[in-house]
């Protein structure tokens, strides 16, 4: 009968990258459930299967860990959207596919929405939320896509910046309302209907 290995040996066999991933995944769940102040680093360590000292070796304090968790979520969201639209030239297809990829991410990662709420509650208006830092960093490429849509001559609204703002507000507002209201409806199922309503309007031409 094989002898089970001590937890310390199992931990040593994990790469630094895997331990980081485990810590971030565990911290995401704990911060989302308990908020920043209510989160216990020991609880995070236990859930990640590492020692508390290991958590602090990667992240010197709880604030850095929280910010790393939010940053990780935004990196994964960005990567998912970028992968979905890679090679897409048509601006309308680009918009629809990226919108669906956005909704799919938050459907699969609802805890991320809670992180946004806790970040805002903890640091208030003095600190720009990470979501909008990333949004601003990718603003130019999204504006360029909206400008290409306008250039086709198919848009009634010819202000590319306004289109960009409307789509962004619709996306962000939908995930927040869906989560905070407790409906938790499948976001991916709503994606096409939401975008069609925005693009076509609700009034007859």
Residue frames relative to the residue before (quaternion, step in Angstrom):
aa qw qx qy qz dx dy dz
X 1.0000 0.0000 0.0000 0.0000 0.00 0.00 0.00
X 0.4382 -0.7168 0.4706 0.2697 3.64 -0.69 1.05
X 0.3753 -0.7134 0.5496 0.2194 3.51 -1.09 0.78
X 0.4217 -0.7098 0.4997 0.2619 3.56 -0.80 0.99
X 0.4415 -0.7055 0.4962 0.2474 3.53 -1.06 0.78
X 0.5649 -0.5920 0.4411 0.3686 3.59 -1.06 0.65
X 0.6237 -0.5589 0.3940 0.3786 3.56 -1.17 0.62
X 0.6152 0.5721 -0.3589 0.4069 3.60 1.01 -0.76
X 0.6584 0.4959 -0.3087 0.4746 3.60 1.04 -0.79
X 0.6305 0.5315 -0.3319 0.4581 3.57 0.99 -0.83
X 0.6500 0.5200 -0.3181 0.4536 3.57 1.00 -0.84
X 0.6477 0.5391 -0.3213 0.4320 3.57 0.98 -0.86
X 0.6637 0.5279 -0.3061 0.4327 3.57 1.07 -0.72
X 0.5734 0.5731 -0.3878 0.4386 3.58 1.21 -0.27
X 0.4462 -0.6709 0.5175 0.2881 3.55 -0.99 0.79
X 0.6453 -0.5072 0.3928 0.4148 3.55 -1.26 0.36
X 0.6315 0.5399 -0.3325 0.4463 3.57 1.03 -0.77
X 0.6789 0.4823 -0.2960 0.4679 3.59 0.93 -0.86
X 0.6389 0.5127 -0.3342 0.4661 3.58 1.00 -0.76
X 0.6215 0.5315 -0.3383 0.4656 3.57 1.04 -0.75
X 0.6524 0.5175 -0.3102 0.4585 3.56 0.97 -0.91
X 0.6557 0.5129 -0.3064 0.4615 3.58 0.94 -0.88
X 0.6519 0.5099 -0.3132 0.4658 3.58 0.98 -0.86
X 0.6745 0.4935 -0.3040 0.4573 3.60 0.87 -0.91
X 0.6519 0.5088 -0.3217 0.4612 3.59 0.96 -0.81
X 0.6687 0.4862 -0.3007 0.4755 3.57 0.94 -0.87
X 0.6621 0.5113 -0.3071 0.4538 3.59 0.94 -0.89
X 0.5931 0.5676 -0.3645 0.4395 3.57 1.04 -0.71
X 0.6937 0.4760 -0.2766 0.4644 3.56 0.85 -0.96
X 0.6913 0.4831 -0.2894 0.4527 3.58 0.88 -0.92
X 0.6656 0.4847 -0.3085 0.4762 3.60 0.91 -0.86
X 0.6462 0.5246 -0.3278 0.4470 3.59 0.95 -0.84
X 0.7109 0.4618 -0.2563 0.4644 3.55 0.98 -0.86
X 0.8236 0.2781 -0.1029 0.4836 3.59 0.87 -0.96
X 0.4733 -0.6527 0.4600 0.3720 3.59 1.21 -0.26
X 0.6917 -0.4821 0.3283 0.4259 3.57 -1.28 0.17
X 0.7250 0.4471 -0.2594 0.4552 3.57 0.72 -1.05
X 0.7143 0.4684 -0.2607 0.4498 3.58 1.01 -0.75
X 0.5562 0.6239 -0.3905 0.3859 3.58 1.23 -0.25
X 0.2282 -0.7630 0.5951 0.1079 3.55 -1.00 0.91
X 0.4412 -0.7147 0.4756 0.2614 3.58 -0.65 1.11
X 0.6087 0.5446 -0.3604 0.4505 3.60 1.05 -0.66
X 0.6291 0.5273 -0.3231 0.4709 3.57 1.04 -0.79
X 0.6376 0.5185 -0.3189 0.4721 3.56 0.99 -0.82
X 0.6535 0.5154 -0.3089 0.4603 3.57 0.92 -0.92
X 0.6580 0.5137 -0.3113 0.4541 3.58 0.90 -0.91
X 0.6786 0.4912 -0.2889 0.4634 3.56 0.94 -0.91
X 0.6827 0.4729 -0.2782 0.4826 3.59 1.12 -0.68
X 0.4276 -0.7178 0.4526 0.3117 3.57 1.24 -0.30
X 0.6035 0.5119 -0.3741 0.4835 3.57 1.11 0.70
X 0.5861 -0.5586 0.4380 0.3907 3.56 -1.27 0.15
X 0.6270 -0.5413 0.4000 0.3921 3.55 -1.19 0.50
X 0.6261 0.5493 -0.3319 0.4429 3.57 1.07 -0.75
X 0.6096 0.5517 -0.3487 0.4500 3.56 1.12 -0.65
X 0.6168 0.5382 -0.3415 0.4617 3.56 1.00 -0.81
X 0.7131 0.4527 -0.2606 0.4677 3.58 0.84 -0.98
X 0.5783 0.5681 -0.3870 0.4394 3.58 1.18 -0.40
X 0.7029 0.4233 -0.2525 0.5128 3.57 1.08 -0.73
X 0.7936 0.1148 -0.0166 0.5973 3.57 1.02 -0.86
X 0.3904 -0.7942 0.4179 0.2056 3.62 -0.18 1.32
X 0.8077 0.0184 -0.0113 0.5893 3.59 1.11 -0.53
X 0.7018 -0.4986 0.3123 0.4016 3.55 -1.27 0.34
X 0.6236 0.5419 -0.3516 0.4402 3.59 1.02 -0.70
X 0.6571 0.4959 -0.3205 0.4686 3.59 0.92 -0.82
X 0.6273 0.5260 -0.3358 0.4660 3.57 1.05 -0.71
X 0.6524 0.5082 -0.3240 0.4596 3.58 0.91 -0.87
X 0.6769 0.4862 -0.2994 0.4645 3.57 0.87 -0.92
X 0.6236 0.5322 -0.3361 0.4637 3.59 1.08 -0.68
X 0.6267 0.5401 -0.3256 0.4577 3.57 1.06 -0.76
X 0.6794 0.4748 -0.2903 0.4783 3.58 0.88 -0.93
X 0.6448 0.5203 -0.3162 0.4621 3.58 0.97 -0.86
X 0.6339 0.5315 -0.3230 0.4598 3.58 1.00 -0.82
X 0.6475 0.5189 -0.3181 0.4586 3.57 0.96 -0.85
X 0.6774 0.4878 -0.2965 0.4640 3.56 0.94 -0.86
X 0.6220 0.5269 -0.3412 0.4681 3.58 1.06 -0.67
X 0.6740 0.4877 -0.2991 0.4674 3.58 0.95 -0.85
X 0.6173 0.5288 -0.3415 0.4719 3.60 1.06 -0.72
X 0.6672 0.5051 -0.2979 0.4594 3.57 0.86 -0.97
X 0.6634 0.5078 -0.3036 0.4582 3.58 0.94 -0.90
X 0.6485 0.5229 -0.3242 0.4483 3.58 0.99 -0.80
X 0.6705 0.4784 -0.3013 0.4805 3.58 0.94 -0.83
X 0.6438 0.5285 -0.3244 0.4482 3.59 0.92 -0.88
X 0.6632 0.5030 -0.3051 0.4626 3.58 0.96 -0.85
X 0.6571 0.5351 -0.3108 0.4303 3.57 1.01 -0.82
X 0.7744 0.3548 -0.1848 0.4901 3.59 0.97 -0.81
X 0.3676 0.7408 -0.4934 0.2695 3.59 1.23 0.09
X 0.8296 0.1899 -0.1663 0.4980 3.55 -0.80 1.05
X 0.5380 0.6078 -0.4120 0.4139 3.62 1.26 0.03
X 0.1909 -0.8168 0.5393 0.0740 3.58 -0.64 1.14
X 0.6526 0.5163 -0.3290 0.4464 3.58 0.95 -0.82
X 0.4474 -0.7336 0.4355 0.2684 3.63 -0.61 1.07
X 0.6449 0.5137 -0.3311 0.4589 3.60 1.07 -0.66
X 0.6296 0.4999 -0.3256 0.4976 3.59 1.06 -0.72
X 0.6161 0.5556 -0.3322 0.4487 3.56 1.03 -0.85
X 0.6709 0.4974 -0.2979 0.4623 3.57 0.90 -0.93
X 0.6918 0.4864 -0.2945 0.4450 3.58 0.79 -0.97
X 0.6854 0.4887 -0.2882 0.4564 3.57 0.87 -0.96
X 0.6683 0.4857 -0.3073 0.4723 3.58 0.94 -0.84
X 0.6202 0.5394 -0.3371 0.4590 3.60 1.04 -0.73
X 0.6637 0.4902 -0.2955 0.4816 3.57 0.98 -0.85
X 0.6409 0.5208 -0.3262 0.4600 3.59 0.99 -0.80
X 0.6150 0.5472 -0.3227 0.4671 3.57 1.09 -0.79
X 0.6926 0.4669 -0.2781 0.4743 3.57 0.82 -0.99
X 0.6339 0.5395 -0.3300 0.4452 3.57 1.01 -0.80
X 0.6257 0.5419 -0.3435 0.4438 3.58 1.01 -0.77
X 0.7330 0.4227 -0.2528 0.4691 3.59 0.75 -0.97
X 0.5687 0.5527 -0.3916 0.4667 3.58 1.18 -0.37
X 0.7165 0.4334 -0.2391 0.4916 3.58 1.02 -0.84
X 0.7853 0.2477 -0.1112 0.5565 3.59 1.20 -0.55
X 0.0039 0.8557 -0.5175 0.0060 3.62 0.66 1.03
X 0.5655 0.6072 -0.3918 0.3975 3.60 1.13 -0.51
X 0.5582 0.6201 -0.3853 0.3943 3.57 1.16 -0.57
X 0.6267 0.5424 -0.3351 0.4481 3.57 1.04 -0.77
X 0.6308 0.5250 -0.3289 0.4671 3.57 1.02 -0.78
X 0.6129 0.5541 -0.3494 0.4420 3.59 1.04 -0.73
X 0.6282 0.5357 -0.3343 0.4546 3.59 1.00 -0.83
X 0.6615 0.5098 -0.3002 0.4608 3.56 0.95 -0.93
X 0.6834 0.4807 -0.2904 0.4664 3.58 0.91 -0.90
X 0.6134 0.5489 -0.3516 0.4460 3.59 1.02 -0.73
X 0.6730 0.4924 -0.2870 0.4715 3.56 0.91 -0.93
X 0.6676 0.5078 -0.3011 0.4537 3.57 0.97 -0.87
X 0.6997 0.4882 -0.2737 0.4440 3.58 0.96 -0.83
X 0.8206 0.2565 -0.1153 0.4975 3.60 0.81 -0.97
X 0.3732 -0.7905 0.4400 0.2055 3.58 1.28 0.02
X 0.7808 -0.3643 0.2556 0.4386 3.53 -1.28 -0.40
X 0.5397 0.6460 -0.3978 0.3651 3.58 1.23 -0.24
X 0.7592 0.2947 -0.1539 0.5596 3.57 1.18 -0.54
X 0.4070 -0.7170 0.5088 0.2477 3.57 -0.72 1.04
X 0.4781 -0.6893 0.4547 0.2991 3.63 -0.71 0.99
X 0.6014 -0.6022 0.3961 0.3447 3.56 -1.05 0.82
X 0.5855 0.5899 -0.3715 0.4136 3.58 1.03 -0.76
X 0.7366 0.4211 -0.2378 0.4728 3.57 0.85 -0.95
X 0.5392 0.5743 -0.4040 0.4650 3.58 1.23 -0.34
X 0.6838 0.4631 -0.2772 0.4909 3.57 0.91 -0.93
X 0.6261 0.5485 -0.3372 0.4399 3.56 0.99 -0.84
X 0.6749 0.4875 -0.2899 0.4721 3.58 0.91 -0.90
X 0.6342 0.5499 -0.3295 0.4322 3.57 1.04 -0.76
X 0.7479 0.3430 -0.1979 0.5328 3.59 1.16 -0.58
X 0.3368 0.7905 -0.4644 0.2146 3.56 1.27 0.19
X 0.6561 0.5425 -0.3270 0.4103 3.58 0.90 -0.89
X 0.6848 0.4802 -0.3061 0.4548 3.59 0.88 -0.86
X 0.6503 0.4973 -0.3210 0.4762 3.58 1.06 -0.67
X 0.6266 0.5244 -0.3370 0.4677 3.56 1.04 -0.72
X 0.6293 0.5357 -0.3279 0.4577 3.57 1.02 -0.80
X 0.6394 0.5169 -0.3224 0.4691 3.58 1.02 -0.78
X 0.6590 0.4973 -0.3060 0.4741 3.60 0.98 -0.83
X 0.6268 0.5300 -0.3314 0.4652 3.58 1.06 -0.71
X 0.6309 0.5170 -0.3272 0.4771 3.58 1.07 -0.68
X 0.6113 0.5378 -0.3452 0.4668 3.57 1.09 -0.68
X 0.6641 0.5013 -0.2970 0.4685 3.56 0.92 -0.94
X 0.6510 0.5527 -0.3100 0.4180 3.57 0.99 -0.86
X 0.5884 0.5779 -0.3775 0.4212 3.61 1.19 -0.40
X 0.4359 -0.7124 0.4452 0.3229 3.58 1.23 -0.39
X 0.5666 0.6290 -0.3682 0.3844 3.58 1.28 0.08
X 0.6405 0.5476 -0.3204 0.4326 3.60 1.24 -0.23
X 0.4125 -0.6870 0.5401 0.2572 3.56 -0.92 0.92
X 0.6883 0.3814 -0.2447 0.5665 3.57 1.09 -0.76
X 0.1591 -0.8287 0.5330 0.0621 3.57 -0.66 1.07
X 0.5281 0.5855 -0.4176 0.4517 3.57 1.30 0.20
X 0.3201 -0.7842 0.5002 0.1801 3.59 -0.22 1.26
X 0.6314 0.5451 -0.3324 0.4402 3.58 1.03 -0.75
X 0.6424 0.5146 -0.3181 0.4705 3.58 1.06 -0.77
X 0.6282 0.5261 -0.3334 0.4663 3.58 0.98 -0.80
X 0.6451 0.5274 -0.3118 0.4565 3.54 0.94 -0.93
X 0.6724 0.5001 -0.2921 0.4609 3.57 0.93 -0.92
X 0.6594 0.5187 -0.3110 0.4466 3.59 0.93 -0.88
X 0.6694 0.4898 -0.3024 0.4696 3.57 0.91 -0.91
X 0.6631 0.5143 -0.3033 0.4514 3.57 0.95 -0.88
X 0.6698 0.4913 -0.2985 0.4701 3.58 0.95 -0.87
X 0.6284 0.5349 -0.3336 0.4558 3.57 1.04 -0.78
X 0.6707 0.5057 -0.2996 0.4524 3.57 0.90 -0.94
X 0.7185 0.4500 -0.2584 0.4632 3.57 0.72 -1.09
X 0.6548 0.5238 -0.3117 0.4470 3.57 0.95 -0.87
X 0.6430 0.5416 -0.3224 0.4350 3.55 1.01 -0.80
X 0.6931 0.4662 -0.3061 0.4567 3.59 0.81 -0.90
X 0.6477 0.5189 -0.3248 0.4536 3.59 1.02 -0.75
X 0.6855 0.4783 -0.2926 0.4644 3.59 0.79 -0.99
X 0.6376 0.5470 -0.3268 0.4329 3.55 0.95 -0.87
X 0.7136 0.4455 -0.2464 0.4812 3.57 0.97 -0.91
X 0.7144 0.4691 -0.2756 0.4401 3.57 0.74 -1.05
X 0.6537 0.5193 -0.3147 0.4517 3.59 1.06 -0.71
X 0.4521 -0.7003 0.4421 0.3313 3.57 1.23 -0.42
X 0.4343 0.7039 -0.4677 0.3117 3.59 1.24 0.06
X 0.0194 -0.8474 0.5268 0.0629 3.56 0.97 -0.96
X 0.1912 0.7868 -0.5546 0.1918 3.56 0.96 0.91
X 0.6042 -0.5677 0.3987 0.3920 3.61 -1.11 0.58
X 0.3720 -0.7702 0.4746 0.2079 3.57 -0.40 1.22
X 0.6406 0.5453 -0.3382 0.4217 3.56 0.97 -0.79
X 0.6294 0.5316 -0.3319 0.4595 3.57 1.11 -0.64
X 0.6791 0.4899 -0.2856 0.4661 3.58 1.15 -0.57
X 0.5091 0.7218 -0.3990 0.2464 3.56 1.14 -0.66
X 0.7195 0.4505 -0.2729 0.4528 3.59 0.67 -1.05
X 0.6541 0.5177 -0.3184 0.4503 3.59 0.94 -0.87
X 0.6491 0.5167 -0.3160 0.4602 3.57 0.97 -0.83
X 0.6973 0.4700 -0.2796 0.4634 3.55 0.84 -0.96
X 0.6314 0.5279 -0.3349 0.4589 3.59 1.01 -0.76
X 0.6438 0.5171 -0.3222 0.4629 3.58 0.99 -0.82
X 0.6583 0.5010 -0.3112 0.4677 3.57 0.98 -0.82
X 0.7179 0.4686 -0.2607 0.4438 3.56 0.83 -0.99
X 0.7738 0.3567 -0.1855 0.4896 3.60 0.97 -0.81
X 0.4223 -0.7004 0.4751 0.3247 3.58 1.19 -0.43
X 0.4671 -0.6839 0.4877 0.2760 3.56 -1.29 0.16
X 0.6533 0.4844 -0.3206 0.4856 3.60 1.26 -0.08
X 0.5309 -0.6119 0.4784 0.3389 3.53 -1.16 0.62
X 0.5138 -0.6472 0.4649 0.3178 3.56 -1.03 0.77
